[in-house]
């Protein structure tokens, strides 16, 4: 009988898997933020080359300071709000089936996207290191009073973004130099990007993209029954 050592072959284990690729740049950025913010980092995720970090609201300004000063993220790409409430008005684009008034269920569950969240409203921003072509997206839960500290002392370009967010979501940016309207008249009531703000025109009339689709004209060479039809008349510049 042959010795066992001469008959066995090296085979990969059944559960052998390739280790996931490590994004060293974003891992280093996350380590820096965690070191600087400590418990201010609530959750994080690295996906598709982007670092997402949810921070506590009390760490919102400091997170941007660290991103700018230590991560080299000198460009503020955008800042905006999110309303995770499911629309109480239905799906405007879905025919007459979804028109008509509805009522929001305040206890309805809602999804909050990457890195989670505990509140209906969140604030988020994207800052970029243009040299490394790397971005960090910050998110923070917004309390019921909708007060958020301004980051204009860190990124002056946040001025207009925060004004838009105040106008469209009703978030108040404490310390902002001049919260005033960008788009809406001064006496306008409500905040159009909140999910419970009704688009009244869509509640009384279906979405304009919903129309009866007319059949295409007969294709030259095919009759209505799929058989041979009369050839189409040539247009200008075509063969006669």
MIPA-749446 format. One line per field, with one value per residue: residue number from 0; residue in three letters; x, y, z of N, C-alpha, C in turn. Coordinates in steps of 0.02 Angstrom, whole numbers. Layout:
<vexkes>
resi = c(NUM; ...) .
resn = c(ALA; ...) .
neast = c(X; ...) .
nnorth = c(Y; ...) .
nup = c(Z; ...) .
caeast = c(X; ...) .
canorth = c(Y; ...) .
caup = c(Z; ...) .
ceast = c(X; ...) .
cnorth = c(Y; ...) .
cup = c(Z; ...) .
</vexkes>
This chain:
<vexkes>
resi = c(0; 1; 2; 3; 4; 5; 6; 7; 8; 9; 10; 11; 12; 13; 14; 15; 16; 17; 18; 19; 20; 21; 22; 23; 24; 25; 26; 27; 28; 29; 30; 31; 32; 33; 34; 35; 36; 37; 38; 39; 40; 41; 42; 43; 44; 45; 46; 47; 48; 49; 50; 51; 52; 53; 54; 55; 56; 57; 58; 59; 60; 61; 62; 63; 64; 65; 66; 67; 68; 69; 70; 71; 72; 73; 74; 75; 76; 77; 78; 79; 80; 81; 82; 83; 84; 85; 86; 87; 88; 89; 90; 91; 92; 93; 94; 95; 96; 97; 98; 99; 100; 101; 102; 103; 104; 105; 106; 107; 108; 109; 110; 111; 112; 113; 114; 115; 116; 117; 118; 119; 120; 121; 122; 123; 124; 125; 126; 127; 128; 129; 130; 131; 132; 133; 134; 135; 136; 137; 138; 139; 140; 141; 142; 143; 144; 145; 146; 147; 148; 149; 150; 151; 152; 153; 154; 155; 156; 157; 158; 159; 160; 161; 162; 163; 164; 165; 166; 167; 168; 169; 170; 171; 172; 173; 174; 175; 176; 177; 178; 179; 180; 181; 182; 183; 184; 185; 186; 187; 188; 189; 190; 191; 192; 193; 194; 195; 196; 197; 198; 199; 200; 201; 202; 203; 204; 205; 206; 207; 208; 209; 210; 211; 212; 213; 214; 215; 216; 217; 218; 219; 220; 221; 222; 223; 224; 225; 226; 227; 228; 229; 230; 231; 232; 233; 234; 235; 236; 237; 238; 239) .
resn = c(UNK; UNK; UNK; UNK; UNK; UNK; UNK; UNK; UNK; UNK; UNK; UNK; UNK; UNK; UNK; UNK; UNK; UNK; UNK; UNK; UNK; UNK; UNK; UNK; UNK; UNK; UNK; UNK; UNK; UNK; UNK; UNK; UNK; UNK; UNK; UNK; UNK; UNK; UNK; UNK; UNK; UNK; UNK; UNK; UNK; UNK; UNK; UNK; UNK; UNK; UNK; UNK; UNK; UNK; UNK; UNK; UNK; UNK; UNK; UNK; UNK; UNK; UNK; UNK; UNK; UNK; UNK; UNK; UNK; UNK; UNK; UNK; UNK; UNK; UNK; UNK; UNK; UNK; UNK; UNK; UNK; UNK; UNK; UNK; UNK; UNK; UNK; UNK; UNK; UNK; UNK; UNK; UNK; UNK; UNK; UNK; UNK; UNK; UNK; UNK; UNK; UNK; UNK; UNK; UNK; UNK; UNK; UNK; UNK; UNK; UNK; UNK; UNK; UNK; UNK; UNK; UNK; UNK; UNK; UNK; UNK; UNK; UNK; UNK; UNK; UNK; UNK; UNK; UNK; UNK; UNK; UNK; UNK; UNK; UNK; UNK; UNK; UNK; UNK; UNK; UNK; UNK; UNK; UNK; UNK; UNK; UNK; UNK; UNK; UNK; UNK; UNK; UNK; UNK; UNK; UNK; UNK; UNK; UNK; UNK; UNK; UNK; UNK; UNK; UNK; UNK; UNK; UNK; UNK; UNK; UNK; UNK; UNK; UNK; UNK; UNK; UNK; UNK; UNK; UNK; UNK; UNK; UNK; UNK; UNK; UNK; UNK; UNK; UNK; UNK; UNK; UNK; UNK; UNK; UNK; UNK; UNK; UNK; UNK; UNK; UNK; UNK; UNK; UNK; UNK; UNK; UNK; UNK; UNK; UNK; UNK; UNK; UNK; UNK; UNK; UNK; UNK; UNK; UNK; UNK; UNK; UNK; UNK; UNK; UNK; UNK; UNK; UNK; UNK; UNK; UNK; UNK; UNK; UNK; UNK; UNK; UNK; UNK; UNK; UNK) .
neast = c(43; 25; 109; 19; 62; 110; 3; -91; -154; -126; -262; -376; -463; -638; -705; -628; -599; -579; -498; -579; -553; -453; -482; -365; -341; -465; -487; -384; -425; -544; -492; -423; -529; -601; -507; -500; -632; -687; -814; -900; -913; -1036; -1075; -1010; -961; -881; -898; -895; -782; -804; -812; -928; -990; -1078; -1113; -1129; -1238; -1179; -1050; -1044; -993; -858; -819; -814; -712; -603; -601; -567; -445; -361; -383; -373; -482; -534; -636; -805; -931; -1073; -1214; -1357; -1527; -1620; -1773; -1846; -1973; -2104; -2194; -2349; -2438; -2444; -2385; -2349; -2323; -2390; -2516; -2698; -2732; -2655; -2684; -2764; -2807; -2710; -2661; -2529; -2448; -2394; -2324; -2269; -2147; -1985; -1855; -1680; -1563; -1385; -1273; -1370; -1490; -1586; -1688; -1821; -1781; -1625; -1462; -1343; -1181; -1053; -884; -727; -566; -473; -351; -322; -434; -539; -683; -782; -932; -1035; -1157; -1293; -1408; -1556; -1632; -1801; -1830; -1765; -1644; -1481; -1305; -1214; -1096; -1029; -917; -815; -824; -848; -928; -1038; -1140; -1246; -1297; -1346; -1443; -1533; -1570; -1632; -1740; -1807; -1824; -1844; -1748; -1652; -1508; -1400; -1305; -1283; -1244; -1345; -1492; -1599; -1723; -1692; -1759; -1900; -2044; -2049; -2161; -2199; -2274; -2232; -2127; -2058; -1982; -2008; -2080; -2214; -2266; -2388; -2399; -2504; -2554; -2530; -2612; -2738; -2732; -2670; -2497; -2407; -2335; -2403; -2492; -2608; -2542; -2510; -2529; -2388; -2352; -2383; -2252; -2148; -2173; -2236; -2396; -2547; -2584; -2468; -2423; -2365; -2359; -2407; -2275; -2189; -2210; -2081; -1985; -1930; -1779; -1761; -1754; -1847) .
nnorth = c(-60; 111; 249; 369; 501; 514; 508; 606; 767; 943; 1041; 1177; 1238; 1210; 1321; 1426; 1593; 1745; 1881; 2034; 2184; 2313; 2481; 2585; 2724; 2783; 2712; 2763; 2896; 2881; 2833; 2946; 3036; 2968; 2966; 3103; 3144; 3052; 2988; 3058; 3007; 2915; 2813; 2725; 2699; 2627; 2641; 2609; 2689; 2800; 2879; 2867; 2951; 2956; 3075; 3140; 3277; 3374; 3362; 3404; 3526; 3518; 3402; 3442; 3536; 3453; 3376; 3472; 3528; 3419; 3315; 3372; 3409; 3526; 3576; 3608; 3516; 3500; 3537; 3480; 3437; 3294; 3213; 3082; 3036; 2934; 2980; 3055; 3078; 2989; 2918; 3031; 3015; 2904; 2880; 2909; 2832; 2862; 2992; 3119; 3162; 3108; 3042; 3064; 2937; 2956; 2863; 2777; 2667; 2710; 2712; 2748; 2753; 2746; 2717; 2734; 2806; 2904; 2993; 3084; 3191; 3227; 3300; 3323; 3321; 3343; 3334; 3368; 3307; 3373; 3345; 3211; 3158; 3111; 3089; 3136; 3097; 3172; 3143; 3187; 3168; 3264; 3362; 3378; 3514; 3564; 3635; 3671; 3682; 3807; 3785; 3883; 3961; 3871; 3822; 3940; 3934; 3864; 3948; 3982; 3853; 3818; 3915; 3877; 3753; 3790; 3860; 3762; 3649; 3695; 3694; 3770; 3863; 3888; 4030; 4065; 4193; 4262; 4210; 4199; 4206; 4117; 4072; 4075; 4183; 4310; 4298; 4166; 4014; 3866; 3721; 3666; 3547; 3455; 3298; 3296; 3408; 3462; 3441; 3528; 3541; 3418; 3339; 3360; 3335; 3211; 3162; 3252; 3176; 3061; 2994; 2943; 2821; 2836; 2730; 2682; 2745; 2649; 2541; 2563; 2447; 2355; 2297; 2335; 2214; 2148; 2100; 2126; 2297; 2456; 2547; 2683; 2858; 2949; 3072; 3245; 3261; 3127; 2966; 2950) .
nup = c(0; -42; 32; 131; 122; -5; -87; -65; -116; -126; -98; -115; 27; 59; 104; 67; 32; -60; 11; 49; -46; 18; 51; 64; 72; 108; 226; 303; 310; 382; 501; 546; 566; 664; 767; 794; 820; 907; 1006; 931; 804; 741; 652; 509; 337; 197; 29; -143; -168; -89; 68; 196; 335; 481; 600; 768; 803; 880; 843; 715; 657; 696; 631; 498; 507; 537; 421; 326; 375; 412; 323; 202; 127; 44; -33; -32; -91; -90; 16; 99; 144; 206; 198; 268; 278; 216; 71; 101; 3; -98; -255; -366; -501; -545; -627; -615; -510; -398; -362; -262; -92; 47; 207; 320; 415; 571; 643; 555; 488; 424; 302; 316; 243; 196; 329; 424; 544; 662; 656; 572; 490; 413; 397; 269; 191; 66; 53; -27; -66; -181; -235; -207; -261; -183; -82; 61; 137; 248; 374; 481; 615; 631; 754; 824; 834; 727; 723; 672; 681; 593; 459; 396; 444; 420; 288; 175; 63; 101; 130; 35; 14; 140; 156; 56; 106; 225; 172; 94; 176; 304; 402; 529; 532; 650; 687; 557; 440; 368; 346; 220; 89; -63; -178; -162; -137; -8; 77; 67; 119; 203; 160; 21; -7; 89; 128; 163; 105; -2; -178; -255; -385; -439; -365; -411; -543; -652; -667; -792; -882; -900; -1021; -1147; -1247; -1415; -1557; -1655; -1820; -1970; -2017; -2156; -2287; -2210; -2173; -2080; -2029; -2016; -2135; -2304; -2352; -2425; -2498; -2417; -2455; -2530; -2445; -2448; -2537; -2540; -2624; -2775) .
caeast = c(0; 65; 108; -31; 92; 124; -58; -133; -137; -146; -324; -401; -519; -703; -728; -576; -625; -531; -508; -605; -503; -452; -473; -318; -348; -525; -477; -342; -466; -589; -452; -410; -592; -617; -460; -514; -701; -704; -883; -939; -926; -1090; -1073; -972; -961; -843; -932; -883; -731; -826; -820; -987; -982; -1132; -1086; -1177; -1247; -1131; -985; -1054; -945; -790; -805; -794; -646; -553; -598; -531; -377; -320; -393; -361; -545; -543; -693; -872; -969; -1143; -1246; -1429; -1565; -1656; -1835; -1856; -2044; -2137; -2241; -2419; -2480; -2440; -2335; -2382; -2312; -2424; -2586; -2750; -2734; -2620; -2702; -2811; -2775; -2696; -2639; -2467; -2450; -2334; -2289; -2247; -2075; -1954; -1785; -1637; -1505; -1318; -1252; -1427; -1514; -1639; -1737; -1851; -1739; -1553; -1423; -1285; -1137; -999; -823; -683; -495; -468; -286; -328; -498; -576; -737; -813; -1001; -1055; -1228; -1309; -1479; -1579; -1684; -1868; -1832; -1734; -1587; -1418; -1253; -1188; -1026; -1002; -849; -767; -831; -890; -975; -1098; -1189; -1305; -1324; -1386; -1502; -1579; -1595; -1679; -1798; -1843; -1839; -1860; -1694; -1624; -1436; -1379; -1242; -1279; -1244; -1404; -1539; -1652; -1745; -1657; -1804; -1971; -2061; -2042; -2220; -2218; -2284; -2217; -2060; -2076; -1948; -2032; -2123; -2285; -2288; -2425; -2397; -2576; -2570; -2527; -2666; -2800; -2721; -2615; -2431; -2414; -2303; -2448; -2537; -2624; -2490; -2539; -2492; -2341; -2376; -2361; -2184; -2148; -2161; -2277; -2465; -2571; -2588; -2402; -2404; -2334; -2401; -2386; -2213; -2200; -2190; -2016; -1986; -1883; -1710; -1757; -1761; -1916) .
canorth = c(0; 172; 292; 422; 564; 517; 504; 664; 827; 1005; 1068; 1233; 1222; 1225; 1387; 1475; 1650; 1799; 1936; 2095; 2235; 2365; 2548; 2611; 2796; 2798; 2684; 2811; 2955; 2863; 2829; 3015; 3064; 2934; 2991; 3173; 3155; 3004; 2964; 3096; 2963; 2869; 2755; 2741; 2648; 2642; 2609; 2637; 2740; 2857; 2868; 2896; 2954; 2989; 3104; 3173; 3347; 3416; 3354; 3422; 3577; 3493; 3352; 3479; 3565; 3400; 3358; 3524; 3540; 3360; 3271; 3410; 3416; 3599; 3594; 3586; 3501; 3519; 3525; 3479; 3400; 3234; 3198; 3011; 3018; 2913; 3031; 3040; 3096; 2938; 2927; 3075; 2995; 2841; 2884; 2936; 2787; 2891; 3061; 3123; 3175; 3053; 3067; 3031; 2900; 2979; 2805; 2734; 2656; 2737; 2694; 2807; 2751; 2726; 2733; 2736; 2868; 2897; 3047; 3094; 3236; 3225; 3347; 3289; 3362; 3307; 3375; 3333; 3320; 3374; 3317; 3138; 3139; 3072; 3127; 3112; 3120; 3176; 3145; 3195; 3171; 3332; 3356; 3402; 3587; 3577; 3680; 3641; 3733; 3824; 3771; 3937; 3981; 3822; 3827; 3998; 3915; 3833; 4000; 3973; 3786; 3819; 3956; 3835; 3701; 3825; 3877; 3704; 3599; 3727; 3688; 3834; 3856; 3935; 4063; 4085; 4266; 4293; 4162; 4232; 4167; 4115; 4058; 4086; 4250; 4316; 4277; 4097; 3971; 3795; 3703; 3622; 3482; 3408; 3248; 3309; 3468; 3437; 3473; 3529; 3531; 3346; 3306; 3369; 3315; 3163; 3184; 3266; 3126; 3004; 3008; 2884; 2811; 2824; 2680; 2708; 2737; 2587; 2540; 2549; 2377; 2311; 2317; 2334; 2145; 2118; 2079; 2177; 2354; 2502; 2582; 2752; 2907; 2978; 3141; 3289; 3238; 3055; 2936; 2950) .
caup = c(0; -46; 90; 124; 105; -76; -126; -55; -154; -94; -128; -74; 72; 29; 124; 51; -4; -70; 58; 16; -59; 69; 25; 114; 79; 148; 292; 338; 324; 436; 563; 567; 591; 727; 817; 810; 843; 959; 1006; 883; 747; 759; 607; 448; 284; 137; -28; -209; -165; -49; 140; 227; 407; 518; 661; 811; 783; 916; 810; 645; 636; 705; 578; 438; 521; 530; 350; 289; 399; 417; 266; 140; 90; 42; -75; -12; -152; -77; 81; 90; 193; 185; 234; 257; 284; 154; 49; 116; -54; -150; -306; -414; -571; -559; -651; -570; -453; -341; -347; -207; -28; 93; 272; 343; 477; 607; 672; 501; 485; 364; 292; 325; 199; 218; 398; 469; 572; 712; 650; 507; 451; 420; 358; 242; 150; 32; 47; -74; -74; -254; -254; -205; -293; -133; -50; 122; 145; 318; 389; 552; 631; 647; 806; 806; 827; 663; 729; 652; 680; 527; 445; 355; 463; 394; 215; 160; 11; 130; 141; -8; 25; 202; 143; 17; 151; 269; 133; 68; 228; 367; 451; 550; 540; 702; 672; 487; 437; 337; 319; 183; 32; -127; -234; -148; -112; 64; 114; 51; 177; 193; 138; -34; -12; 140; 97; 176; 70; -60; -243; -266; -455; -453; -330; -449; -612; -656; -691; -863; -924; -909; -1077; -1187; -1298; -1480; -1594; -1704; -1889; -2002; -2042; -2229; -2304; -2168; -2166; -2011; -2007; -2015; -2202; -2347; -2361; -2476; -2480; -2397; -2504; -2514; -2424; -2483; -2537; -2544; -2691; -2800) .
ceast = c(44; 57; 59; 0; 105; 61; -103; -108; -161; -207; -349; -460; -584; -726; -676; -605; -571; -548; -532; -549; -509; -439; -430; -327; -408; -520; -435; -382; -514; -552; -438; -472; -610; -571; -479; -582; -722; -775; -927; -953; -976; -1088; -1034; -977; -919; -875; -916; -834; -748; -834; -881; -977; -1042; -1104; -1142; -1181; -1197; -1061; -987; -1002; -874; -771; -782; -726; -591; -545; -557; -458; -332; -326; -382; -423; -564; -604; -758; -913; -1042; -1160; -1321; -1462; -1596; -1718; -1852; -1929; -2071; -2190; -2313; -2466; -2478; -2385; -2366; -2378; -2352; -2498; -2634; -2757; -2706; -2637; -2755; -2775; -2766; -2672; -2578; -2480; -2387; -2293; -2262; -2171; -2047; -1881; -1742; -1571; -1440; -1300; -1309; -1447; -1572; -1695; -1763; -1807; -1665; -1522; -1363; -1245; -1085; -940; -770; -611; -481; -401; -289; -390; -537; -625; -757; -883; -1018; -1131; -1237; -1384; -1498; -1636; -1750; -1872; -1797; -1677; -1522; -1364; -1226; -1115; -995; -934; -795; -765; -877; -943; -1037; -1155; -1253; -1337; -1369; -1448; -1555; -1611; -1645; -1745; -1840; -1862; -1858; -1808; -1664; -1550; -1411; -1310; -1234; -1285; -1307; -1450; -1597; -1665; -1699; -1706; -1876; -1984; -2061; -2101; -2240; -2222; -2268; -2146; -2067; -2040; -1964; -2081; -2197; -2308; -2323; -2411; -2469; -2595; -2572; -2582; -2731; -2793; -2663; -2551; -2433; -2381; -2347; -2499; -2553; -2573; -2523; -2497; -2445; -2369; -2348; -2290; -2185; -2132; -2201; -2347; -2485; -2574; -2521; -2379; -2372; -2383; -2375; -2321; -2229; -2176; -2126; -2023; -1936; -1812; -1704; -1763; -1833; -1931) .
cnorth = c(62; 213; 350; 487; 571; 519; 565; 723; 889; 1034; 1125; 1211; 1245; 1295; 1441; 1531; 1704; 1856; 1998; 2146; 2291; 2432; 2586; 2686; 2813; 2769; 2732; 2874; 2941; 2860; 2899; 3046; 3033; 2958; 3061; 3182; 3108; 2979; 3004; 3059; 2911; 2806; 2775; 2683; 2673; 2604; 2646; 2696; 2801; 2836; 2905; 2895; 2990; 3012; 3131; 3247; 3393; 3411; 3377; 3472; 3551; 3442; 3387; 3514; 3513; 3381; 3409; 3528; 3478; 3312; 3307; 3418; 3490; 3622; 3565; 3578; 3522; 3508; 3527; 3441; 3338; 3228; 3126; 2989; 2992; 2964; 3012; 3052; 3044; 2955; 2966; 3049; 2934; 2850; 2910; 2893; 2820; 2964; 3061; 3129; 3111; 3083; 3028; 2994; 2919; 2922; 2758; 2728; 2687; 2717; 2757; 2801; 2731; 2756; 2746; 2805; 2856; 2947; 3052; 3137; 3224; 3280; 3308; 3335; 3317; 3355; 3333; 3356; 3316; 3345; 3241; 3112; 3093; 3117; 3094; 3140; 3115; 3177; 3156; 3197; 3242; 3326; 3387; 3478; 3610; 3628; 3642; 3696; 3745; 3803; 3826; 3962; 3933; 3825; 3885; 3982; 3881; 3883; 3988; 3904; 3786; 3862; 3916; 3783; 3730; 3838; 3816; 3652; 3631; 3719; 3756; 3825; 3910; 3963; 4083; 4161; 4297; 4241; 4200; 4193; 4173; 4112; 4082; 4157; 4251; 4292; 4205; 4055; 3899; 3785; 3648; 3555; 3435; 3360; 3262; 3375; 3446; 3477; 3474; 3517; 3457; 3308; 3311; 3348; 3266; 3194; 3195; 3215; 3065; 3021; 2942; 2878; 2795; 2772; 2713; 2700; 2673; 2594; 2525; 2476; 2329; 2339; 2313; 2264; 2110; 2095; 2136; 2234; 2398; 2536; 2655; 2799; 2940; 3051; 3182; 3261; 3163; 3030; 2936; 2884) .
cup = c(0; 16; 79; 101; 31; -118; -117; -96; -116; -131; -85; -31; 41; 45; 110; 9; -10; -23; 21; 8; -8; 35; 76; 125; 123; 218; 334; 357; 382; 503; 590; 598; 659; 783; 840; 843; 899; 952; 959; 819; 768; 718; 546; 399; 226; 80; -92; -207; -124; 24; 165; 302; 437; 585; 703; 792; 819; 887; 737; 620; 640; 652; 514; 447; 511; 457; 311; 310; 398; 357; 200; 98; 88; 2; -46; -76; -144; -4; 70; 147; 163; 229; 218; 263; 218; 134; 66; 58; -110; -200; -364; -486; -591; -573; -598; -507; -390; -327; -292; -140; 13; 158; 294; 408; 517; 636; 618; 502; 421; 362; 295; 287; 232; 285; 445; 493; 619; 703; 579; 462; 466; 378; 329; 196; 118; 24; 10; -66; -149; -278; -257; -241; -246; -97; 16; 124; 219; 323; 463; 561; 652; 698; 783; 798; 763; 665; 716; 655; 610; 519; 401; 378; 436; 318; 199; 107; 37; 137; 100; 2; 87; 193; 105; 63; 201; 234; 115; 121; 295; 421; 465; 566; 589; 686; 599; 482; 409; 305; 285; 119; -29; -186; -222; -125; -36; 104; 103; 115; 160; 166; 85; -39; 45; 107; 108; 146; 6; -123; -269; -339; -472; -416; -367; -521; -615; -683; -766; -909; -936; -963; -1111; -1244; -1365; -1517; -1645; -1774; -1919; -2028; -2116; -2243; -2263; -2163; -2093; -1984; -2006; -2083; -2241; -2356; -2416; -2454; -2463; -2452; -2484; -2495; -2465; -2480; -2543; -2615; -2712; -2832) .
</vexkes>
